[in-house]
Amino acid sequence: MWQSLHLRSLGVIAEAEVEFGPGFTVITGETGAGKTMVVTALALLRGQRANASMIRRGSDQARIEASVLLNDAELAELVKEAGGEVDEELILAR
């Protein structure tokens, strides 16, 4: 389960922190506020291909970091197979 998401220099977002609570999360905001960039960041962390046009104008690179709660045995097994250590929390970064 996603716990938090930190974005830097992604699209229109200079820097943002999103905390996810239990249950259903709704992302709302005005046009151009960065809602699509939050969803894009989650997709990038799941392996979607990135391109340079996603980087905020004036920045050299973008950074995405998320904290994920490992409460799924199947996911924990994938982390082990990839050479990672299984703990309660997994940090993903790209």
N, CA, C and O atoms as a CHARMM CRD file, in Angstrom:
* protein
*
  376
    1    1 MET  N      0.83700  -1.17000   0.00000 PROA 1      0.00000
    2    1 MET  CA     0.00000   0.00000   0.00000 PROA 1      0.00000
    3    1 MET  C      0.89000   1.24500   0.00000 PROA 1      0.00000
    4    1 MET  O      1.84200   1.33700   0.77500 PROA 1      0.00000
    5    2 TRP  N      0.57000   2.19500  -0.87400 PROA 2      0.00000
    6    2 TRP  CA     1.30900   3.45800  -0.92700 PROA 2      0.00000
    7    2 TRP  C      1.11900   4.19800   0.39700 PROA 2      0.00000
    8    2 TRP  O     -0.00200   4.30600   0.89200 PROA 2      0.00000
    9    3 GLN  N      2.21300   4.70900   0.97200 PROA 3      0.00000
   10    3 GLN  CA     2.13400   5.50100   2.20200 PROA 3      0.00000
   11    3 GLN  C      2.39000   6.97300   1.92400 PROA 3      0.00000
   12    3 GLN  O      1.65500   7.83800   2.39800 PROA 3      0.00000
   13    4 SER  N      3.44200   7.25800   1.14900 PROA 4      0.00000
   14    4 SER  CA     3.76400   8.65100   0.84300 PROA 4      0.00000
   15    4 SER  C      4.46300   8.73100  -0.50600 PROA 4      0.00000
   16    4 SER  O      5.00300   7.74900  -1.01300 PROA 4      0.00000
   17    5 LEU  N      4.43500   9.92500  -1.06300 PROA 5      0.00000
   18    5 LEU  CA     5.04600  10.17700  -2.36500 PROA 5      0.00000
   19    5 LEU  C      5.69600  11.54800  -2.31400 PROA 5      0.00000
   20    5 LEU  O      5.05700  12.52700  -1.92800 PROA 5      0.00000
   21    6 HSD  N      6.96700  11.62600  -2.70300 PROA 6      0.00000
   22    6 HSD  CA     7.68500  12.90200  -2.75300 PROA 6      0.00000
   23    6 HSD  C      8.09700  13.14900  -4.20100 PROA 6      0.00000
   24    6 HSD  O      8.73100  12.30000  -4.82700 PROA 6      0.00000
   25    7 LEU  N      7.73500  14.30600  -4.72300 PROA 7      0.00000
   26    7 LEU  CA     8.04600  14.66500  -6.10800 PROA 7      0.00000
   27    7 LEU  C      8.92400  15.90000  -6.12900 PROA 7      0.00000
   28    7 LEU  O      8.73500  16.82200  -5.33500 PROA 7      0.00000
   29    8 ARG  N      9.88900  15.91400  -7.04300 PROA 8      0.00000
   30    8 ARG  CA    10.71800  17.10600  -7.23500 PROA 8      0.00000
   31    8 ARG  C     10.98500  17.28200  -8.72200 PROA 8      0.00000
   32    8 ARG  O     11.47900  16.37200  -9.38700 PROA 8      0.00000
   33    9 SER  N     10.65800  18.44600  -9.22800 PROA 9      0.00000
   34    9 SER  CA    10.93500  18.84600 -10.61800 PROA 9      0.00000
   35    9 SER  C     10.27800  17.92500 -11.64000 PROA 9      0.00000
   36    9 SER  O     10.89300  17.57200 -12.64600 PROA 9      0.00000
   37   10 LEU  N      9.04600  17.54100 -11.38800 PROA 10     0.00000
   38   10 LEU  CA     8.29600  16.70100 -12.32000 PROA 10     0.00000
   39   10 LEU  C      7.15100  17.52400 -12.90300 PROA 10     0.00000
   40   10 LEU  O      6.21400  17.88700 -12.19100 PROA 10     0.00000
   41   11 GLY  N      7.23000  17.81400 -14.19000 PROA 11     0.00000
   42   11 GLY  CA     6.19100  18.60600 -14.85200 PROA 11     0.00000
   43   11 GLY  C      6.03300  19.96700 -14.19800 PROA 11     0.00000
   44   11 GLY  O      7.00900  20.69800 -14.02900 PROA 11     0.00000
   45   12 VAL  N      4.80800  20.30600 -13.83000 PROA 12     0.00000
   46   12 VAL  CA     4.52900  21.61200 -13.22100 PROA 12     0.00000
   47   12 VAL  C      4.87200  21.64800 -11.73400 PROA 12     0.00000
   48   12 VAL  O      4.78100  22.70400 -11.10900 PROA 12     0.00000
   49   13 ILE  N      5.26100  20.52400 -11.16600 PROA 13     0.00000
   50   13 ILE  CA     5.51900  20.43700  -9.72300 PROA 13     0.00000
   51   13 ILE  C      6.98600  20.71300  -9.42600 PROA 13     0.00000
   52   13 ILE  O      7.86600  19.97300  -9.86500 PROA 13     0.00000
   53   14 ALA  N      7.24800  21.79100  -8.67100 PROA 14     0.00000
   54   14 ALA  CA     8.61000  22.07600  -8.22600 PROA 14     0.00000
   55   14 ALA  C      8.98300  21.08300  -7.12300 PROA 14     0.00000
   56   14 ALA  O     10.02400  20.42900  -7.18700 PROA 14     0.00000
   57   15 GLU  N      8.11700  20.98300  -6.11200 PROA 15     0.00000
   58   15 GLU  CA     8.31400  20.01600  -5.03900 PROA 15     0.00000
   59   15 GLU  C      6.97600  19.79700  -4.34200 PROA 15     0.00000
   60   15 GLU  O      6.23300  20.74500  -4.09000 PROA 15     0.00000
   61   16 ALA  N      6.68100  18.53800  -4.03500 PROA 16     0.00000
   62   16 ALA  CA     5.42400  18.20900  -3.36400 PROA 16     0.00000
   63   16 ALA  C      5.56200  16.92100  -2.57800 PROA 16     0.00000
   64   16 ALA  O      6.33100  16.03100  -2.94000 PROA 16     0.00000
   65   17 GLU  N      4.81000  16.83800  -1.50500 PROA 17     0.00000
   66   17 GLU  CA     4.74700  15.64700  -0.66600 PROA 17     0.00000
   67   17 GLU  C      3.27700  15.26000  -0.54300 PROA 17     0.00000
   68   17 GLU  O      2.43300  16.08700  -0.20100 PROA 17     0.00000
   69   18 VAL  N      2.98400  13.99400  -0.82800 PROA 18     0.00000
   70   18 VAL  CA     1.61600  13.48000  -0.73200 PROA 18     0.00000
   71   18 VAL  C      1.61500  12.34400   0.28100 PROA 18     0.00000
   72   18 VAL  O      2.41600  11.41500   0.17600 PROA 18     0.00000
   73   19 GLU  N      0.72100  12.41600   1.25700 PROA 19     0.00000
   74   19 GLU  CA     0.55500  11.34800   2.24700 PROA 19     0.00000
   75   19 GLU  C     -0.74200  10.61300   1.92000 PROA 19     0.00000
   76   19 GLU  O     -1.79100  11.23800   1.77100 PROA 19     0.00000
   77   20 PHE  N     -0.67100   9.29500   1.80900 PROA 20     0.00000
   78   20 PHE  CA    -1.84600   8.48300   1.52400 PROA 20     0.00000
   79   20 PHE  C     -2.32400   7.83200   2.81800 PROA 20     0.00000
   80   20 PHE  O     -1.54000   7.21200   3.53700 PROA 20     0.00000
   81   21 GLY  N     -3.60100   7.97800   3.10600 PROA 21     0.00000
   82   21 GLY  CA    -4.18200   7.33600   4.27700 PROA 21     0.00000
   83   21 GLY  C     -4.78300   6.00500   3.88400 PROA 21     0.00000
   84   21 GLY  O     -4.78500   5.64000   2.70800 PROA 21     0.00000
   85   22 PRO  N     -5.29200   5.27900   4.86300 PROA 22     0.00000
   86   22 PRO  CA    -5.95200   4.01100   4.54300 PROA 22     0.00000
   87   22 PRO  C     -7.24600   4.27000   3.77800 PROA 22     0.00000
   88   22 PRO  O     -7.89600   5.29600   3.97500 PROA 22     0.00000
   89   23 GLY  N     -7.60700   3.35700   2.92300 PROA 23     0.00000
   90   23 GLY  CA    -8.84900   3.50800   2.16200 PROA 23     0.00000
   91   23 GLY  C     -8.63700   4.20700   0.84200 PROA 23     0.00000
   92   23 GLY  O     -7.58200   4.07400   0.22100 PROA 23     0.00000
   93   24 PHE  N     -9.62200   4.94000   0.41900 PROA 24     0.00000
   94   24 PHE  CA    -9.67800   5.57600  -0.89100 PROA 24     0.00000
   95   24 PHE  C     -9.10000   6.98400  -0.82700 PROA 24     0.00000
   96   24 PHE  O     -9.47100   7.76100   0.05300 PROA 24     0.00000
   97   25 THR  N     -8.19800   7.32500  -1.74500 PROA 25     0.00000
   98   25 THR  CA    -7.60900   8.65900  -1.80500 PROA 25     0.00000
   99   25 THR  C     -8.08300   9.36500  -3.06000 PROA 25     0.00000
  100   25 THR  O     -8.04200   8.79500  -4.15100 PROA 25     0.00000
  101   26 VAL  N     -8.53400  10.60700  -2.91200 PROA 26     0.00000
  102   26 VAL  CA    -8.98400  11.42500  -4.03700 PROA 26     0.00000
  103   26 VAL  C     -8.01300  12.58700  -4.18900 PROA 26     0.00000
  104   26 VAL  O     -7.66800  13.25100  -3.21100 PROA 26     0.00000
  105   27 ILE  N     -7.57600  12.83000  -5.42000 PROA 27     0.00000
  106   27 ILE  CA    -6.68400  13.95000  -5.71200 PROA 27     0.00000
  107   27 ILE  C     -7.49100  14.97800  -6.48900 PROA 27     0.00000
  108   27 ILE  O     -7.97900  14.69600  -7.58300 PROA 27     0.00000
  109   28 THR  N     -7.63000  16.17100  -5.92200 PROA 28     0.00000
  110   28 THR  CA    -8.40500  17.23100  -6.57300 PROA 28     0.00000
  111   28 THR  C     -7.54900  18.48100  -6.69200 PROA 28     0.00000
  112   28 THR  O     -6.54400  18.62700  -5.99600 PROA 28     0.00000
  113   29 GLY  N     -7.95200  19.37700  -7.57400 PROA 29     0.00000
  114   29 GLY  CA    -7.24500  20.64100  -7.72700 PROA 29     0.00000
  115   29 GLY  C     -7.63400  21.32500  -9.01300 PROA 29     0.00000
  116   29 GLY  O     -8.32100  20.75700  -9.86200 PROA 29     0.00000
  117   30 GLU  N     -7.18400  22.55000  -9.14000 PROA 30     0.00000
  118   30 GLU  CA    -7.47500  23.33800 -10.33100 PROA 30     0.00000
  119   30 GLU  C     -6.70900  22.79500 -11.52900 PROA 30     0.00000
  120   30 GLU  O     -5.76300  22.02200 -11.37800 PROA 30     0.00000
  121   31 THR  N     -7.12600  23.20600 -12.70900 PROA 31     0.00000
  122   31 THR  CA    -6.41700  22.85600 -13.93400 PROA 31     0.00000
  123   31 THR  C     -4.97500  23.34800 -13.82900 PROA 31     0.00000
  124   31 THR  O     -4.73000  24.50000 -13.47000 PROA 31     0.00000
  125   32 GLY  N     -4.03700  22.48000 -14.14100 PROA 32     0.00000
  126   32 GLY  CA    -2.62300  22.85400 -14.10600 PROA 32     0.00000
  127   32 GLY  C     -1.97700  22.73700 -12.73700 PROA 32     0.00000
  128   32 GLY  O     -0.82400  23.13200 -12.56600 PROA 32     0.00000
  129   33 ALA  N     -2.69600  22.20200 -11.76200 PROA 33     0.00000
  130   33 ALA  CA    -2.16100  22.10400 -10.40000 PROA 33     0.00000
  131   33 ALA  C     -1.17900  20.94800 -10.22600 PROA 33     0.00000
  132   33 ALA  O     -0.37300  20.96000  -9.29600 PROA 33     0.00000
  133   34 GLY  N     -1.23600  19.93600 -11.12000 PROA 34     0.00000
  134   34 GLY  CA    -0.29500  18.82700 -11.03800 PROA 34     0.00000
  135   34 GLY  C     -0.91300  17.47800 -10.70600 PROA 34     0.00000
  136   34 GLY  O     -0.19200  16.53700 -10.37400 PROA 34     0.00000
  137   35 LYS  N     -2.23000  17.36800 -10.79000 PROA 35     0.00000
  138   35 LYS  CA    -2.89200  16.08000 -10.49700 PROA 35     0.00000
  139   35 LYS  C     -2.37400  14.96800 -11.39900 PROA 35     0.00000
  140   35 LYS  O     -2.09300  13.86400 -10.93200 PROA 35     0.00000
  141   36 THR  N     -2.24900  15.25700 -12.68300 PROA 36     0.00000
  142   36 THR  CA    -1.75800  14.25700 -13.63400 PROA 36     0.00000
  143   36 THR  C     -0.32300  13.86600 -13.31000 PROA 36     0.00000
  144   36 THR  O      0.05300  12.70900 -13.50000 PROA 36     0.00000
  145   37 MET  N      0.48400  14.79900 -12.82900 PROA 37     0.00000
  146   37 MET  CA     1.87200  14.49100 -12.48700 PROA 37     0.00000
  147   37 MET  C      1.95700  13.53900 -11.30200 PROA 37     0.00000
  148   37 MET  O      2.87600  12.72400 -11.23300 PROA 37     0.00000
  149   38 VAL  N      1.01600  13.62900 -10.37000 PROA 38     0.00000
  150   38 VAL  CA     1.00000  12.69100  -9.24100 PROA 38     0.00000
  151   38 VAL  C      0.73200  11.27800  -9.75400 PROA 38     0.00000
  152   38 VAL  O      1.41100  10.32900  -9.36300 PROA 38     0.00000
  153   39 VAL  N     -0.25800  11.14600 -10.62700 PROA 39     0.00000
  154   39 VAL  CA    -0.58200   9.83900 -11.20600 PROA 39     0.00000
  155   39 VAL  C      0.57500   9.34200 -12.07400 PROA 39     0.00000
  156   39 VAL  O      0.90500   8.15600 -12.04500 PROA 39     0.00000
  157   40 THR  N      1.19000  10.23700 -12.84000 PROA 40     0.00000
  158   40 THR  CA     2.34300   9.88500 -13.67400 PROA 40     0.00000
  159   40 THR  C      3.50200   9.39300 -12.81100 PROA 40     0.00000
  160   40 THR  O      4.17700   8.42800 -13.16900 PROA 40     0.00000
  161   41 ALA  N      3.73200  10.04800 -11.68200 PROA 41     0.00000
  162   41 ALA  CA     4.81400   9.63500 -10.78000 PROA 41     0.00000
  163   41 ALA  C      4.60100   8.20800 -10.29000 PROA 41     0.00000
  164   41 ALA  O      5.54600   7.42000 -10.24100 PROA 41     0.00000
  165   42 LEU  N      3.37400   7.87300  -9.93100 PROA 42     0.00000
  166   42 LEU  CA     3.08300   6.50500  -9.49000 PROA 42     0.00000
  167   42 LEU  C      3.33800   5.50900 -10.61500 PROA 42     0.00000
  168   42 LEU  O      3.86500   4.42100 -10.38000 PROA 42     0.00000
  169   43 ALA  N      2.96300   5.88000 -11.83500 PROA 43     0.00000
  170   43 ALA  CA     3.19900   5.00300 -12.99200 PROA 43     0.00000
  171   43 ALA  C      4.69900   4.83500 -13.24700 PROA 43     0.00000
  172   43 ALA  O      5.15000   3.73500 -13.56600 PROA 43     0.00000
  173   44 LEU  N      5.46500   5.90500 -13.11100 PROA 44     0.00000
  174   44 LEU  CA     6.91700   5.82100 -13.30700 PROA 44     0.00000
  175   44 LEU  C      7.55200   4.89300 -12.27300 PROA 44     0.00000
  176   44 LEU  O      8.45600   4.12200 -12.59700 PROA 44     0.00000
  177   45 LEU  N      7.08300   4.96800 -11.04300 PROA 45     0.00000
  178   45 LEU  CA     7.61200   4.08000 -10.00700 PROA 45     0.00000
  179   45 LEU  C      7.25700   2.62500 -10.27000 PROA 45     0.00000
  180   45 LEU  O      7.94100   1.72000  -9.79100 PROA 45     0.00000
  181   46 ARG  N      6.20100   2.39900 -11.02100 PROA 46     0.00000
  182   46 ARG  CA     5.79700   1.03400 -11.36800 PROA 46     0.00000
  183   46 ARG  C      6.47300   0.56100 -12.64900 PROA 46     0.00000
  184   46 ARG  O      6.22700  -0.56200 -13.09000 PROA 46     0.00000
  185   47 GLY  N      7.33800   1.41100 -13.27000 PROA 47     0.00000
  186   47 GLY  CA     8.10700   0.97400 -14.42000 PROA 47     0.00000
  187   47 GLY  C      7.78000   1.62900 -15.74100 PROA 47     0.00000
  188   47 GLY  O      8.37700   1.28200 -16.76000 PROA 47     0.00000
  189   48 GLN  N      6.84400   2.57400 -15.75500 PROA 48     0.00000
  190   48 GLN  CA     6.52900   3.26700 -17.00400 PROA 48     0.00000
  191   48 GLN  C      7.77200   3.97800 -17.52700 PROA 48     0.00000
  192   48 GLN  O      8.59000   4.47400 -16.75200 PROA 48     0.00000
  193   49 ARG  N      7.90000   4.02000 -18.82800 PROA 49     0.00000
  194   49 ARG  CA     9.04200   4.67000 -19.46400 PROA 49     0.00000
  195   49 ARG  C      8.98700   6.18800 -19.23700 PROA 49     0.00000
  196   49 ARG  O      7.93500   6.80800 -19.38900 PROA 49     0.00000
  197   50 ALA  N     10.11400   6.76300 -18.87900 PROA 50     0.00000
  198   50 ALA  CA    10.22600   8.21100 -18.66000 PROA 50     0.00000
  199   50 ALA  C     10.81800   8.87100 -19.89500 PROA 50     0.00000
  200   50 ALA  O     11.49400   8.22700 -20.69800 PROA 50     0.00000
  201   51 ASN  N     10.55400  10.15900 -20.03300 PROA 51     0.00000
  202   51 ASN  CA    11.21700  10.92000 -21.08800 PROA 51     0.00000
  203   51 ASN  C     11.54800  12.31400 -20.57000 PROA 51     0.00000
  204   51 ASN  O     10.97000  12.77600 -19.58600 PROA 51     0.00000
  205   52 ALA  N     12.47600  12.97100 -21.23800 PROA 52     0.00000
  206   52 ALA  CA    12.99700  14.25700 -20.77700 PROA 52     0.00000
  207   52 ALA  C     11.93100  15.34000 -20.69300 PROA 52     0.00000
  208   52 ALA  O     12.08400  16.29100 -19.92500 PROA 52     0.00000
  209   53 SER  N     10.85800  15.22000 -21.46100 PROA 53     0.00000
  210   53 SER  CA     9.81500  16.24800 -21.43300 PROA 53     0.00000
  211   53 SER  C      9.07000  16.28000 -20.09900 PROA 53     0.00000
  212   53 SER  O      8.34000  17.23300 -19.82600 PROA 53     0.00000
  213   54 MET  N      9.24100  15.26100 -19.27000 PROA 54     0.00000
  214   54 MET  CA     8.58700  15.21900 -17.95800 PROA 54     0.00000
  215   54 MET  C      9.30400  16.07600 -16.92100 PROA 54     0.00000
  216   54 MET  O      8.73500  16.39200 -15.87600 PROA 54     0.00000
  217   55 ILE  N     10.54600  16.45200 -17.20500 PROA 55     0.00000
  218   55 ILE  CA    11.34000  17.23200 -16.25500 PROA 55     0.00000
  219   55 ILE  C     10.88300  18.68800 -16.27900 PROA 55     0.00000
  220   55 ILE  O     10.66900  19.26200 -17.34700 PROA 55     0.00000
  221   56 ARG  N     10.73800  19.27100 -15.11500 PROA 56     0.00000
  222   56 ARG  CA    10.30500  20.66200 -14.97800 PROA 56     0.00000
  223   56 ARG  C     11.28100  21.58700 -15.70400 PROA 56     0.00000
  224   56 ARG  O     12.49700  21.43200 -15.60100 PROA 56     0.00000
  225   57 ARG  N     10.73500  22.53400 -16.42600 PROA 57     0.00000
  226   57 ARG  CA    11.56000  23.49500 -17.16300 PROA 57     0.00000
  227   57 ARG  C     12.51000  24.20400 -16.19900 PROA 57     0.00000
  228   57 ARG  O     12.09000  24.67900 -15.14400 PROA 57     0.00000
  229   58 GLY  N     13.78600  24.27200 -16.56400 PROA 58     0.00000
  230   58 GLY  CA    14.79600  24.90500 -15.73400 PROA 58     0.00000
  231   58 GLY  C     15.51300  23.94600 -14.79200 PROA 58     0.00000
  232   58 GLY  O     16.45100  24.34400 -14.10000 PROA 58     0.00000
  233   59 SER  N     15.08300  22.68500 -14.75700 PROA 59     0.00000
  234   59 SER  CA    15.71400  21.67700 -13.89600 PROA 59     0.00000
  235   59 SER  C     16.49500  20.68900 -14.74700 PROA 59     0.00000
  236   59 SER  O     16.15700  20.44500 -15.90600 PROA 59     0.00000
  237   60 ASP  N     17.54200  20.12600 -14.16200 PROA 60     0.00000
  238   60 ASP  CA    18.35500  19.13000 -14.86000 PROA 60     0.00000
  239   60 ASP  C     17.76800  17.73200 -14.75600 PROA 60     0.00000
  240   60 ASP  O     17.94000  16.91200 -15.65800 PROA 60     0.00000
  241   61 GLN  N     17.07400  17.46000 -13.65500 PROA 61     0.00000
  242   61 GLN  CA    16.52600  16.12700 -13.44100 PROA 61     0.00000
  243   61 GLN  C     15.30200  16.20400 -12.53900 PROA 61     0.00000
  244   61 GLN  O     15.10500  17.17200 -11.80400 PROA 61     0.00000
  245   62 ALA  N     14.49800  15.17100 -12.61300 PROA 62     0.00000
  246   62 ALA  CA    13.34500  15.02400 -11.72500 PROA 62     0.00000
  247   62 ALA  C     13.65000  13.89500 -10.74700 PROA 62     0.00000
  248   62 ALA  O     14.49000  13.03700 -11.01800 PROA 62     0.00000
  249   63 ARG  N     12.96600  13.90500  -9.61700 PROA 63     0.00000
  250   63 ARG  CA    13.14300  12.83700  -8.62000 PROA 63     0.00000
  251   63 ARG  C     11.77800  12.47000  -8.05200 PROA 63     0.00000
  252   63 ARG  O     10.96300  13.33200  -7.72400 PROA 63     0.00000
  253   64 ILE  N     11.55900  11.17200  -7.94900 PROA 64     0.00000
  254   64 ILE  CA    10.32700  10.64800  -7.37700 PROA 64     0.00000
  255   64 ILE  C     10.72800   9.62700  -6.32300 PROA 64     0.00000
  256   64 ILE  O     11.56700   8.76200  -6.57600 PROA 64     0.00000
  257   65 GLU  N     10.13300   9.72700  -5.15500 PROA 65     0.00000
  258   65 GLU  CA    10.41200   8.76900  -4.08900 PROA 65     0.00000
  259   65 GLU  C      9.09800   8.42500  -3.39700 PROA 65     0.00000
  260   65 GLU  O      8.28600   9.30900  -3.12100 PROA 65     0.00000
  261   66 ALA  N      8.89200   7.15500  -3.12000 PROA 66     0.00000
  262   66 ALA  CA     7.66300   6.71900  -2.46100 PROA 66     0.00000
  263   66 ALA  C      7.97300   5.71600  -1.36500 PROA 66     0.00000
  264   66 ALA  O      8.93500   4.95100  -1.44200 PROA 66     0.00000
  265   67 SER  N      7.14100   5.74200  -0.35600 PROA 67     0.00000
  266   67 SER  CA     7.19400   4.76600   0.71800 PROA 67     0.00000
  267   67 SER  C      6.00000   3.83500   0.53800 PROA 67     0.00000
  268   67 SER  O      4.85700   4.27900   0.42400 PROA 67     0.00000
  269   68 VAL  N      6.28900   2.52900   0.51400 PROA 68     0.00000
  270   68 VAL  CA     5.24800   1.52700   0.29000 PROA 68     0.00000
  271   68 VAL  C      5.25800   0.55200   1.46400 PROA 68     0.00000
  272   68 VAL  O      6.31500   0.05800   1.85700 PROA 68     0.00000
  273   69 LEU  N      4.08800   0.27700   2.01800 PROA 69     0.00000
  274   69 LEU  CA     3.96100  -0.68800   3.10000 PROA 69     0.00000
  275   69 LEU  C      3.90700  -2.08800   2.50500 PROA 69     0.00000
  276   69 LEU  O      3.04300  -2.38800   1.68200 PROA 69     0.00000
  277   70 LEU  N      4.83400  -2.94300   2.92700 PROA 70     0.00000
  278   70 LEU  CA     4.90000  -4.31200   2.40500 PROA 70     0.00000
  279   70 LEU  C      4.05200  -5.24100   3.26800 PROA 70     0.00000
  280   70 LEU  O      4.56200  -5.90100   4.17400 PROA 70     0.00000
  281   71 ASN  N      2.76500  -5.28400   2.98100 PROA 71     0.00000
  282   71 ASN  CA     1.88500  -6.17000   3.73600 PROA 71     0.00000
  283   71 ASN  C      1.37000  -7.31600   2.87000 PROA 71     0.00000
  284   71 ASN  O      0.38300  -7.97000   3.20800 PROA 71     0.00000
  285   72 ASP  N      2.04900  -7.54900   1.75300 PROA 72     0.00000
  286   72 ASP  CA     1.64700  -8.58800   0.80500 PROA 72     0.00000
  287   72 ASP  C      2.80200  -9.57900   0.65900 PROA 72     0.00000
  288   72 ASP  O      3.90000  -9.19200   0.26000 PROA 72     0.00000
  289   73 ALA  N      2.56900 -10.83400   0.97400 PROA 73     0.00000
  290   73 ALA  CA     3.62400 -11.85400   0.91500 PROA 73     0.00000
  291   73 ALA  C      4.18600 -12.01000  -0.49100 PROA 73     0.00000
  292   73 ALA  O      5.38500 -12.23300  -0.65700 PROA 73     0.00000
  293   74 GLU  N      3.33300 -11.89600  -1.50200 PROA 74     0.00000
  294   74 GLU  CA     3.78900 -12.03700  -2.89000 PROA 74     0.00000
  295   74 GLU  C      4.73700 -10.89800  -3.26300 PROA 74     0.00000
  296   74 GLU  O      5.76000 -11.12700  -3.90800 PROA 74     0.00000
  297   75 LEU  N      4.40200  -9.68400  -2.86100 PROA 75     0.00000
  298   75 LEU  CA     5.26300  -8.53500  -3.13300 PROA 75     0.00000
  299   75 LEU  C      6.57900  -8.66800  -2.37400 PROA 75     0.00000
  300   75 LEU  O      7.64000  -8.36300  -2.91800 PROA 75     0.00000
  301   76 ALA  N      6.52100  -9.11400  -1.13900 PROA 76     0.00000
  302   76 ALA  CA     7.73800  -9.31900  -0.35100 PROA 76     0.00000
  303   76 ALA  C      8.65100 -10.33500  -1.02500 PROA 76     0.00000
  304   76 ALA  O      9.87200 -10.17500  -1.01600 PROA 76     0.00000
  305   77 GLU  N      8.07200 -11.36900  -1.60200 PROA 77     0.00000
  306   77 GLU  CA     8.85800 -12.38400  -2.30500 PROA 77     0.00000
  307   77 GLU  C      9.54400 -11.78600  -3.53200 PROA 77     0.00000
  308   77 GLU  O     10.69400 -12.12000  -3.81600 PROA 77     0.00000
  309   78 LEU  N      8.86200 -10.91400  -4.25500 PROA 78     0.00000
  310   78 LEU  CA     9.46700 -10.24600  -5.41300 PROA 78     0.00000
  311   78 LEU  C     10.65100  -9.38800  -4.99300 PROA 78     0.00000
  312   78 LEU  O     11.66900  -9.34600  -5.68400 PROA 78     0.00000
  313   79 VAL  N     10.52100  -8.70600  -3.86500 PROA 79     0.00000
  314   79 VAL  CA    11.62500  -7.88600  -3.35100 PROA 79     0.00000
  315   79 VAL  C     12.82100  -8.77500  -3.02700 PROA 79     0.00000
  316   79 VAL  O     13.95400  -8.42800  -3.36100 PROA 79     0.00000
  317   80 LYS  N     12.58600  -9.90800  -2.38400 PROA 80     0.00000
  318   80 LYS  CA    13.67200 -10.85400  -2.06600 PROA 80     0.00000
  319   80 LYS  C     14.35200 -11.35200  -3.33400 PROA 80     0.00000
  320   80 LYS  O     15.58000 -11.39800  -3.41000 PROA 80     0.00000
  321   81 GLU  N     13.54900 -11.72500  -4.33400 PROA 81     0.00000
  322   81 GLU  CA    14.09600 -12.23700  -5.59100 PROA 81     0.00000
  323   81 GLU  C     14.94400 -11.19300  -6.30800 PROA 81     0.00000
  324   81 GLU  O     15.88500 -11.53800  -7.02300 PROA 81     0.00000
  325   82 ALA  N     14.61600  -9.92900  -6.11900 PROA 82     0.00000
  326   82 ALA  CA    15.37900  -8.84900  -6.75000 PROA 82     0.00000
  327   82 ALA  C     16.62400  -8.49200  -5.94500 PROA 82     0.00000
  328   82 ALA  O     17.38000  -7.60100  -6.33300 PROA 82     0.00000
  329   83 GLY  N     16.84100  -9.18500  -4.82200 PROA 83     0.00000
  330   83 GLY  CA    18.03100  -8.93700  -4.01600 PROA 83     0.00000
  331   83 GLY  C     17.82400  -7.92800  -2.91000 PROA 83     0.00000
  332   83 GLY  O     18.78600  -7.53600  -2.25000 PROA 83     0.00000
  333   84 GLY  N     16.59700  -7.49800  -2.69200 PROA 84     0.00000
  334   84 GLY  CA    16.31200  -6.52000  -1.64800 PROA 84     0.00000
  335   84 GLY  C     16.05900  -7.17500  -0.30800 PROA 84     0.00000
  336   84 GLY  O     15.82200  -8.37900  -0.21700 PROA 84     0.00000
  337   85 GLU  N     16.11500  -6.35800   0.72900 PROA 85     0.00000
  338   85 GLU  CA    15.80800  -6.83100   2.07200 PROA 85     0.00000
  339   85 GLU  C     14.34200  -6.56400   2.35600 PROA 85     0.00000
  340   85 GLU  O     13.82700  -5.48700   2.05500 PROA 85     0.00000
  341   86 VAL  N     13.68300  -7.53500   2.93000 PROA 86     0.00000
  342   86 VAL  CA    12.26000  -7.38700   3.23000 PROA 86     0.00000
  343   86 VAL  C     12.10100  -6.82900   4.63400 PROA 86     0.00000
  344   86 VAL  O     12.56400  -7.40900   5.61700 PROA 86     0.00000
  345   87 ASP  N     11.43900  -5.70000   4.69600 PROA 87     0.00000
  346   87 ASP  CA    11.11800  -5.03400   5.94400 PROA 87     0.00000
  347   87 ASP  C      9.65300  -4.63100   5.84400 PROA 87     0.00000
  348   87 ASP  O      8.99700  -4.95200   4.85300 PROA 87     0.00000
  349   88 GLU  N      9.14200  -3.95700   6.81800 PROA 88     0.00000
  350   88 GLU  CA     7.74400  -3.52800   6.77700 PROA 88     0.00000
  351   88 GLU  C      7.52400  -2.45200   5.72000 PROA 88     0.00000
  352   88 GLU  O      6.43200  -2.33400   5.16300 PROA 88     0.00000
  353   89 GLU  N      8.56400  -1.67000   5.44700 PROA 89     0.00000
  354   89 GLU  CA     8.43900  -0.54600   4.52800 PROA 89     0.00000
  355   89 GLU  C      9.46800  -0.67200   3.40300 PROA 89     0.00000
  356   89 GLU  O     10.60800  -1.07900   3.63000 PROA 89     0.00000
  357   90 LEU  N      9.04900  -0.31900   2.19900 PROA 90     0.00000
  358   90 LEU  CA     9.92700  -0.32700   1.03100 PROA 90     0.00000
  359   90 LEU  C      9.98400   1.09100   0.48400 PROA 90     0.00000
  360   90 LEU  O      8.94400   1.72700   0.31600 PROA 90     0.00000
  361   91 ILE  N     11.18100   1.59600   0.20400 PROA 91     0.00000
  362   91 ILE  CA    11.34800   2.91600  -0.39700 PROA 91     0.00000
  363   91 ILE  C     11.68300   2.71200  -1.86600 PROA 91     0.00000
  364   91 ILE  O     12.65900   2.04300  -2.20400 PROA 91     0.00000
  365   92 LEU  N     10.86800   3.29200  -2.73300 PROA 92     0.00000
  366   92 LEU  CA    11.10000   3.25600  -4.17800 PROA 92     0.00000
  367   92 LEU  C     11.55300   4.63200  -4.61700 PROA 92     0.00000
  368   92 LEU  O     11.00700   5.63500  -4.15600 PROA 92     0.00000
  369   93 ALA  N     12.53700   4.70300  -5.49600 PROA 93     0.00000
  370   93 ALA  CA    13.01400   5.99400  -5.98900 PROA 93     0.00000
  371   93 ALA  C     13.37500   5.87700  -7.45200 PROA 93     0.00000
  372   93 ALA  O     13.82100   4.83700  -7.93600 PROA 93     0.00000
  373   94 ARG  N     13.16600   6.98500  -8.13300 PROA 94     0.00000
  374   94 ARG  CA    13.53000   7.02700  -9.54600 PROA 94     0.00000
  375   94 ARG  C     13.89900   8.44300  -9.90200 PROA 94     0.00000
  376   94 ARG  O     14.24300   8.72200 -11.05100 PROA 94     0.00000
